[in-house]
């Protein structure tokens, strides 16, 4: 029992590369949420089929094994369920508060400009026109405006974690096979969760996106074997070819006026890409990116100690706060650019300032966390010191005074 409590109380070891990539993709999500800004042309979505959403969900599955798996392993299924439900509740509360915060920003923007186009574009109209219905559906995860799609997806994935963890314990291939079968069924039938108003569905279909989440969980379980697999030269070359095909299909050079018609892959062929149901081309492209990344960053432990890399990694360590703040910030920046009719250079500066603010926020949160952790450590050491003193020493005033002086000097 004591060993189990020790294993659960010990914080899971951080993986610097995972923190960095999660932080980087969170910053990309913020940038992509601001329409028509030049900085968004540099994010992952312009270089192929997969974008930061695929990477974030995959990493979330990997991180969930790190954060929740030990509760199932050392505390039993009950402890694991409590831990996952606690996280799901935190995500749900954050989602509801985020929707209210975004609604307040849109309402405030109405004092300075016509916010109706933005309201309609982001599907916030029901929140203002049919508030009572919208709030009830929001609580039931039946209504989610744009910019708020990821948290409901993650809530469902966290609820699916116990089943996936159990299947992985039996066999990683069984877990992947079951997950793939569900993904295939969704893409064949088109089944999805309803969104409000009528006729809308979830932007990220959890029944399809769970495949990448489970793949991330399996990647954690089999990480050593997968790293050896990524080192195979033939697989690396095949992955490079797939990444190159994705680049040609995305044609990022078409963002520049002089090359807008220079497409290698016809636009009609891009219809096979379906983000809502996680089309196969997005999965293949992301997996190829993962293999290339694993190969290129193999044996580069020193890079994760770089001060700038560590600054981005802090965004990954405080992912929920950074995501929610980034969503609020992206809407505020969107409105500011709309009101000010900013040019491309001004848009770039304002959006980039938001990136630096999110990095600063993550650093501030880490500083506060370190201060609290240090205070808890000192308090625990002081209690342990007092508890370990013999009772006769505690009754001796002179020895008690000397002990307190030594303790104060050591702290």
Beta strands, then each sheet from edge to edge (+ up, - down):
strand 1: 194-195
strand 2: 200-201
sheet 1: 1+ 2-
end
